[in-house]
Amino acid sequence: MKDVIDFAKKLYSTKLECGKNLLELTKYNNVSMWWCVNSLFCQYLKKVKDKDAFGKMKYHQKILFFYKKFGIFFDLIYEAGLKTVIKMHIKNHKNKKSKNKPKIMFLSLYTHWRKIRDYKTNTIKKTNAYYESILQELKDDVELLAFNSIDLAPRTGLRIMKDMLGKFYVPYKPLNIYWSIETWKEKAKAFYYFKGVYNIIKNDKKFRKNCVLKNKDIYEEVIRELDFYFSFILPRAVSYIDMSRKLIRDEKVDLIFLENEYEWGSKSSTIIPAKLENIKTLAIQHAVILPEHEGYVYKKGEISEKGSIKSPFCPMADKTAIYGSYYIELLTERSSYPKESLVVTGHPRYDILKFVDQIYSKKRFFEKYKISKNKQILSWLTQSHGMSKEENIRNLETIFKTMEKIDDAVLIIKQHPGEGKIWTDLINQYIQKYDINVILLPKTFDTYELLYVSDLMITKDSTTAAEAAALNKPIVILNLSGKPDNSDYVKEGIAKRATNQKELKFEIENLLKDDKELAKKREEYVKKNMYKIDGKSSERIAKTIKGMIRP
């Protein structure tokens, strides 16, 4: 990933023939909007390098074709209509701010809204799966407000909106309720502005010369992707900033917290508008941060030590809650985060791990899925959506052929929630093809319950490996890509690596017999990377939030 990040940094920091670089050219209302798409661009470049960008390019070109054909004027009709539909379901009223309680707002993404197990009551409830434990710590002392934008996927967004309005104990407002004709005018202005920027870089010889990655000219791939960003994403990001500022002022918000703060929708609907309205923000680390993570690695001078978002600085949250002390070193030395902006809390998602023995039962799991009690459970946590079809097929064939040779074991497959139907269908094809003991769980199945009942887990580089380590489970990192691992699990000594069927079989059989070697490293790893598994991370984050809003 380092070569991709270095390529992106060179591209956006090099002065072009016009005398400006991309950070300067994309300055809009004194904010460098390039930072909204930088992480997305690096992810795209990785796919280009791996020759797996065709699907994304085709999808983006379809959007561009439609958008350019019908133009920015289509948005006027669409967004006005969407607001009308929203108003049919939500009362357009102000949630009055209490004179005694501060108001805390959080970005509630589609993927957050689902059923979870409440570890305090051991009951199933539908809520914000990522923030529920934090909300419980805050709800008596502050006013809470959930929000998101629903214009990119209106069918899903409206369905979840209706569900949240009816079932969520926290007040909820879709961002698009604050759309206005002035929002559209600002978006149209941005559309034509970034169209001009695109035309400048498209014809720039220096830019053209810099589009070489791993000795390959990728100018065409780069310029097509930037056309999508400048025509579709950045004008939309400008409209999000406008709507969010109205929401913040209307609701008299004191602080916003979120995760995935480096993604364009999150940055433009939270970090930038909050800074412009002088509102505090807290980012919560979402997953394991690798040394070359495109959303967290910044050069010296790219993050303002004083928290400024004025170009060329990258808009950042006022504070970032991180898993463990390891990330302080990583984000201050490998990146350029101000040390005072980082606070070690652990992650609220891991609070449940303290209570797994009280919540889960291996006996119940075996009875539910009719598994013989003498069988060992091998869990496979897939990441199909992040790999090429070829690598997915290699994984399926390697694991299924290995299972044919391992006695008294059941393979339990749990897909990543973001995997599409195409990958579920592919897995089912192989289940039909091979005569092995295998169960494909629903995507919504409780990952922690699966890890709890497992005797060993297999993955490529999923964050769930860290969670498996916290539950004292042996791990095999299956990497059939022919490239170095994206994770540090093997390097840290909490997992074994397999790069072919023979190695996979060897590591599985050895670890099922004896995993003392890995066990020695787990406690140290958890302390360094996950702080404490004490059930109090949510409490520490809530305390941080309250401390940030005190006068």
C-alpha positions in Angstrom: 0.0 0.0 0.0 3.0 2.3 0.6 3.6 2.7 -3.2 -0.1 3.7 -3.7 0.0 6.3 -0.9 3.3 7.7 -2.1 1.8 8.0 -5.6 -1.2 9.8 -4.3 0.9 12.2 -2.2 3.1 13.0 -5.2 0.1 13.6 -7.4 -1.7 16.0 -5.0 1.4 17.9 -3.8 3.2 18.5 -7.1 2.9 22.0 -8.5 1.3 21.8 -12.0 1.9 24.1 -15.0 -0.7 26.5 -13.6 1.5 27.0 -10.5 -0.8 25.2 -8.1 -1.1 21.6 -6.8 -4.3 19.6 -6.3 -4.7 20.7 -2.7 -4.7 24.3 -3.9 -6.8 23.7 -7.0 -9.6 22.0 -5.0 -9.8 24.8 -2.4 -13.4 25.7 -2.1 -14.6 28.2 0.5 -11.0 28.1 1.9 -11.1 24.3 2.5 -9.1 21.9 0.4 -11.8 19.5 -0.7 -9.2 17.0 -2.1 -9.0 15.5 1.5 -12.6 14.3 1.1 -11.6 11.9 -1.7 -8.0 11.1 -0.9 -8.8 7.9 0.9 -11.2 6.8 -1.8 -8.6 7.6 -4.4 -5.9 5.4 -2.7 -8.4 2.5 -2.4 -9.1 2.9 -6.1 -5.4 3.0 -7.0 -4.8 -0.2 -5.1 -7.4 -1.9 -7.3 -5.8 -0.5 -10.4 -2.4 -1.9 -9.2 -4.0 -5.2 -8.5 -5.8 -5.2 -11.9 -9.1 -5.3 -10.1 -10.5 -1.9 -10.8 -12.7 -2.7 -13.9 -15.9 -3.2 -11.9 -15.5 0.0 -9.9 -14.6 2.0 -13.1 -17.6 0.6 -14.9 -19.9 1.5 -12.0 -18.5 5.1 -11.7 -18.8 5.6 -15.5 -22.5 4.6 -15.4 -23.1 7.2 -12.8 -21.1 9.8 -14.7 -23.0 9.1 -18.0 -26.3 9.6 -16.3 -25.2 12.6 -14.3 -23.7 14.4 -17.3 -26.6 13.5 -19.5 -29.2 15.0 -17.2 -26.9 17.4 -15.4 -27.0 19.2 -12.1 -30.6 20.2 -12.9 -31.7 16.6 -12.3 -30.6 17.0 -8.7 -33.0 20.0 -8.2 -36.0 17.7 -9.0 -34.6 14.6 -7.2 -33.5 16.3 -4.0 -36.7 18.4 -3.7 -38.7 15.3 -4.2 -36.7 13.4 -1.7 -37.2 16.1 0.9 -41.0 16.0 0.3 -41.0 12.2 0.8 -39.0 12.6 4.0 -41.4 15.2 5.4 -44.3 12.8 4.9 -42.6 10.5 7.4 -41.0 12.9 9.8 -42.4 15.9 11.6 -40.5 19.0 10.5 -40.0 20.3 14.0 -37.1 21.5 16.2 -36.0 19.2 18.9 -35.6 22.0 21.5 -32.4 22.0 23.4 -32.6 21.5 27.1 -31.4 24.4 29.2 -29.6 22.0 31.4 -28.2 19.4 29.0 -25.7 19.6 26.2 -26.7 18.1 22.8 -24.5 15.4 21.3 -25.0 14.3 17.7 -23.6 11.2 16.0 -23.4 10.0 12.4 -25.5 6.8 12.2 -24.6 4.9 9.0 -26.9 2.3 7.3 -24.6 -0.5 8.5 -25.0 0.6 12.1 -28.7 -0.1 12.3 -29.2 -3.8 13.1 -30.0 -6.3 15.9 -27.3 -6.8 18.5 -27.1 -8.6 21.8 -27.2 -6.3 24.8 -24.5 -7.7 27.0 -25.9 -6.1 30.2 -29.3 -7.7 29.8 -28.4 -10.6 27.5 -31.3 -9.7 25.2 -31.5 -9.0 21.5 -32.4 -5.4 20.5 -32.4 -3.3 17.3 -30.3 -0.2 17.7 -27.1 1.4 16.5 -24.8 -1.6 16.8 -21.6 0.5 16.9 -22.6 3.1 19.4 -25.3 1.5 21.6 -23.0 1.0 24.7 -21.8 4.7 24.4 -25.4 5.9 24.1 -26.3 4.1 27.3 -23.5 5.8 29.1 -24.5 9.2 27.8 -28.3 9.2 27.6 -29.0 10.4 31.2 -26.6 13.3 31.1 -27.0 14.7 27.5 -29.5 15.0 24.7 -28.7 12.7 21.8 -29.5 13.1 18.1 -28.7 10.6 15.3 -28.4 11.7 11.7 -27.3 10.6 8.3 -27.8 11.3 4.6 -30.1 9.1 2.5 -29.8 10.6 -1.0 -27.2 8.1 -2.3 -29.4 5.0 -1.6 -32.9 6.4 -1.1 -34.7 3.0 -1.0 -32.5 1.7 1.8 -32.3 5.1 3.5 -36.0 5.6 3.6 -36.6 2.1 4.9 -34.0 2.5 7.7 -35.3 6.0 8.4 -38.9 4.7 9.0 -37.5 1.9 11.2 -35.4 4.2 13.3 -38.2 6.7 13.7 -40.4 3.9 15.0 -37.9 1.8 17.1 -35.0 3.9 18.1 -35.1 5.6 21.5 -32.7 8.3 20.3 -34.3 11.2 18.2 -33.3 10.9 14.5 -33.1 13.4 11.6 -32.1 12.6 8.1 -29.6 15.3 6.8 -31.6 15.8 3.6 -34.5 17.4 5.5 -32.3 20.5 5.5 -32.0 20.6 1.7 -33.1 23.9 0.2 -32.9 25.8 -3.1 -29.9 27.6 -1.7 -28.2 24.2 -1.1 -28.8 23.3 -4.7 -27.4 26.6 -5.9 -24.2 26.0 -3.8 -24.0 22.5 -5.3 -24.4 23.8 -8.8 -21.8 26.5 -8.2 -19.4 23.7 -6.9 -20.2 21.5 -9.9 -19.1 24.1 -12.4 -16.1 25.1 -10.2 -14.7 21.5 -10.0 -15.5 21.0 -13.7 -13.1 23.8 -14.4 -10.5 22.3 -12.1 -10.9 19.0 -13.9 -10.3 20.6 -17.3 -7.1 22.2 -15.9 -5.5 19.0 -14.7 -6.8 16.9 -17.6 -4.7 19.0 -20.0 -1.7 19.5 -17.7 1.6 18.0 -19.0 3.1 17.7 -15.5 0.1 15.9 -14.2 0.1 13.6 -17.2 3.8 12.8 -16.5 3.2 12.0 -12.8 0.6 9.3 -13.6 3.0 6.4 -13.5 2.6 3.7 -10.8 5.0 0.7 -10.7 6.4 1.7 -14.1 3.0 1.6 -15.6 1.2 4.6 -17.2 -2.2 4.8 -15.5 -3.2 8.3 -16.7 -6.5 7.1 -18.3 -7.5 5.2 -15.2 -6.7 8.2 -13.0 -8.3 10.9 -15.1 -11.6 8.9 -15.4 -11.7 8.4 -11.7 -11.1 12.1 -11.0 -13.8 13.0 -13.5 -16.2 11.0 -11.2 -14.9 12.8 -8.1 -15.0 16.3 -9.5 -18.4 15.9 -11.2 -20.3 13.8 -8.7 -18.6 13.5 -5.2 -17.2 16.9 -4.5 -20.3 18.9 -5.5 -22.3 16.6 -3.3 -19.8 17.0 -0.4 -20.3 20.8 -0.7 -24.1 20.2 -0.3 -23.5 18.0 2.7 -21.5 20.8 4.3 -24.3 23.3 3.7 -27.0 21.0 5.1 -25.0 19.9 8.1 -24.3 23.5 9.1 -28.0 24.2 9.1 -28.6 21.1 11.2 -26.0 22.1 13.7 -27.4 25.6 14.1 -31.0 24.4 14.2 -30.4 21.8 16.8 -27.8 23.8 18.7 -25.4 20.9 18.7 -22.4 21.0 21.2 -20.4 18.0 19.9 -20.4 15.4 17.1 -18.9 11.9 17.3 -18.4 9.5 14.5 -16.2 6.7 13.0 -14.7 6.4 9.5 -13.9 10.1 9.7 -11.6 9.8 6.6 -14.4 8.9 4.2 -15.8 11.6 2.0 -19.4 11.5 3.3 -18.3 11.5 6.9 -15.8 14.3 6.5 -18.2 16.5 4.6 -21.2 16.0 6.9 -19.4 16.1 10.2 -15.7 17.3 10.5 -15.9 20.3 8.0 -19.3 21.7 9.0 -18.5 21.2 12.7 -15.2 23.1 12.4 -17.0 25.9 10.4 -19.6 26.2 13.2 -16.9 26.0 16.0 -18.3 22.6 17.2 -16.1 19.9 18.8 -15.7 16.5 17.1 -14.6 13.1 18.4 -13.5 10.4 15.9 -13.6 6.8 17.2 -11.2 4.3 15.7 -13.1 1.9 13.6 -10.7 -1.0 12.9 -7.0 -2.0 13.1 -4.8 0.8 11.7 -2.0 -0.5 9.6 1.3 1.4 9.3 0.3 2.3 5.7 -3.4 3.1 6.1 -4.6 5.6 3.5 -7.1 7.2 6.0 -4.6 7.8 8.8 -1.1 8.3 7.3 -0.3 12.0 6.7 3.0 13.8 6.1 4.3 16.4 8.4 2.5 19.7 7.8 -0.7 18.1 6.4 -2.5 18.2 9.7 -2.7 21.6 11.5 -1.3 21.5 15.0 -3.9 24.2 15.9 -6.8 22.2 14.4 -7.3 24.5 11.4 -9.1 23.2 8.3 -8.0 26.0 6.0 -6.3 24.8 2.8 -3.9 23.1 2.5 -4.6 21.3 5.9 -6.6 18.1 6.1 -9.8 18.6 8.2 -9.4 16.4 11.3 -11.5 15.7 14.4 -10.5 17.6 17.5 -9.8 14.3 19.3 -9.5 10.7 18.2 -10.3 7.8 20.6 -7.9 4.9 19.8 -7.7 1.3 20.8 -4.4 1.2 22.6 -1.0 2.8 23.3 0.5 1.3 20.1 -1.6 3.7 18.0 -0.2 6.8 19.8 3.3 5.9 18.5 1.9 5.0 15.0 -0.2 8.1 14.5 2.4 10.6 15.9 5.6 9.1 14.3 4.4 7.3 11.1 1.7 10.0 10.6 1.5 13.5 11.9 -1.4 13.6 14.5 -0.8 16.0 17.3 -0.2 13.8 20.4 -2.7 15.8 22.5 -5.5 14.9 19.9 -5.2 11.2 20.8 -6.9 9.5 23.8 -6.6 5.8 24.6 -10.0 4.4 25.5 -10.1 0.9 24.0 -13.1 0.2 21.7 -16.7 0.0 22.9 -17.3 -2.9 20.6 -15.0 -5.0 22.7 -16.8 -4.3 26.0 -19.0 -7.4 25.4 -15.9 -9.6 25.4 -15.7 -9.2 29.1 -19.0 -11.0 29.5 -18.9 -13.7 26.9 -19.1 -16.6 29.4 -22.3 -15.2 30.8 -23.9 -14.6 27.4 -22.9 -17.4 25.0 -23.1 -21.2 25.2 -21.3 -23.7 23.1 -23.8 -26.3 24.0 -26.7 -24.2 22.7 -24.9 -23.4 19.5 -24.2 -27.1 18.9 -27.8 -28.0 19.5 -29.1 -25.2 17.3 -27.0 -26.3 14.3 -27.1 -30.0 15.1 -23.4 -30.4 15.5 -22.0 -33.4 17.3 -20.3 -32.5 20.5 -17.0 -34.2 19.6 -16.6 -31.9 16.5 -14.1 -29.0 16.5 -15.3 -25.7 15.1 -13.2 -23.9 12.5 -14.5 -20.5 11.7 -13.8 -18.7 8.5 -14.4 -14.9 8.5 -14.5 -14.0 4.8 -13.6 -10.7 3.1 -14.8 -11.4 -0.4 -15.7 -7.9 -1.3 -12.1 -6.8 -0.8 -10.5 -9.4 -3.1 -10.6 -10.3 -6.8 -12.9 -13.1 -8.0 -9.8 -15.2 -8.7 -8.5 -14.9 -5.1 -11.9 -15.7 -3.8 -12.0 -18.9 -5.8 -8.5 -19.8 -4.7 -9.6 -19.3 -1.0 -12.7 -21.5 -1.5 -10.8 -24.3 -3.2 -7.9 -24.2 -0.7 -10.1 -24.2 2.4 -12.7 -26.8 1.1 -10.0 -29.2 -0.1 -8.2 -28.8 3.3 -11.5 -29.6 5.1 -11.8 -32.8 3.1 -8.6 -34.0 4.9 -9.4 -32.9 8.4 -11.4 -35.3 10.5 -13.9 -34.4 13.3 -14.2 -30.7 12.3 -16.9 -28.4 11.0 -16.3 -25.3 8.9 -18.5 -22.4 9.9 -18.4 -19.5 7.4 -19.4 -16.0 8.4 -19.3 -13.4 5.7 -18.5 -9.7 6.1 -21.7 -7.7 6.3 -20.5 -5.7 3.2 -20.3 -8.7 0.9 -22.8 -8.7 -1.9 -25.1 -11.5 -3.2 -22.5 -12.5 -5.8 -20.1 -13.7 -3.1 -22.8 -15.5 -1.2 -23.8 -17.4 -4.4 -20.2 -18.3 -5.1 -19.8 -19.8 -1.6 -23.0 -21.8 -2.0 -21.7 -23.2 -5.3 -18.7 -24.6 -3.5 -20.8 -25.9 -0.6 -22.8 -27.9 -3.2 -19.6 -29.0 -4.9 -17.7 -30.4 -1.9 -18.9 -33.1 0.5 -17.6 -31.6 3.8 -19.1 -30.5 7.1 -19.8 -26.8 6.5 -22.4 -24.2 7.6 -22.9 -20.8 6.1 -24.2 -18.4 8.7 -26.3 -15.4 8.0 -24.3 -12.2 7.5 -26.1 -10.7 10.5 -25.0 -13.6 12.8 -23.3 -12.4 16.0 -19.6 -12.6 15.2 -18.6 -12.8 18.9 -20.8 -15.8 19.4 -19.1 -17.6 16.5 -15.6 -16.7 17.8 -16.6 -17.9 21.3 -17.6 -21.3 20.1 -14.7 -21.7 17.7 -11.6 -23.8 18.3 -9.7 -21.9 15.6 -10.4 -19.0 13.2 -9.2 -18.4 9.6 -9.1 -15.0 7.9 -7.0 -12.9 5.6 -6.6 -9.6 7.6 -9.9 -8.9 9.2 -10.1 -7.0 12.5 -12.0 -10.0 13.9 -8.6 -11.7 14.3 -7.8 -9.2 17.0 -11.1 -10.1 18.7 -10.3 -13.8 18.3 -7.0 -13.2 20.1 -8.8 -11.4 22.9 -10.9 -14.5 23.3 -7.8 -16.7 23.4 -8.4 -18.4 20.0 -5.7 -19.6 17.7 -5.6 -17.8 14.3 -4.5 -18.8 10.8 -3.9 -15.9 8.3 -4.7 -17.3 4.9 -3.0 -15.2 2.3 -3.2 -16.5 -1.2 -2.6 -13.2 -2.9 1.1 -13.7 -3.5 1.7 -10.4 -1.7 2.8 -9.5 1.8 0.2 -9.6 4.6 -1.9 -6.4 5.0 -2.0 -7.1 8.8 0.6 -7.5 11.5 -1.0 -10.5 13.2 1.7 -13.0 12.3 4.5 -10.5 13.0 3.0 -9.8 16.4 3.0 -13.6 17.1 -0.8 -14.1 17.6 -1.3 -16.0 14.3 0.3 -18.4 11.9 0.5 -17.8 8.1 -0.6 -20.1 5.4 0.0 -19.4 1.7 -1.2 -22.7 0.2 -3.3 -25.8 1.0 -0.4 -27.8 2.5 0.5 -25.0 4.9 -3.1 -24.4 5.8 -3.6 -28.1 6.8 -0.3 -28.2 8.7 -1.1 -25.0 10.7 -4.7 -26.1 11.5 -3.7 -29.5 12.7 -0.8 -28.2 14.8 -2.8 -25.4 16.4 -5.7 -27.6 17.3 -3.3 -29.8 19.2 -1.2 -27.0 20.8 -1.4 -23.2 20.5 0.9 -22.4 23.5 3.3 -20.5 21.3 0.5 -18.1 20.1 -1.0 -17.9 23.6 2.2 -16.4 25.0 1.8 -13.3 22.8 -1.9 -12.7 23.2 -1.9 -10.8 26.5 0.8 -8.5 25.3 -1.0 -7.9 22.0 -4.3 -7.1 23.7 -2.7 -4.6 26.1 -0.8 -2.8 23.3 -3.5 -2.8 20.7 -6.8 -3.0 22.6 -5.9 -1.4 25.9 -8.1 -3.3 28.3 -10.9 -5.9 27.9 -12.6 -4.7 31.1 -16.0 -3.8 29.8 -15.4 0.0 30.4 -14.3 1.4 27.0 -17.7 2.9 26.4 -17.5 4.5 29.8 -14.1 6.0 29.0 -15.4 7.4 25.6 -18.4 8.9 27.3 -16.1 10.5 29.9 -14.0 11.9 27.0 -17.1 13.4 25.3 -18.3 15.0 28.5 -14.9 16.4 29.1 -14.8 18.0 25.6 -18.0 19.9 26.1 -17.4 21.3 29.6 -17.1 25.1 29.6 
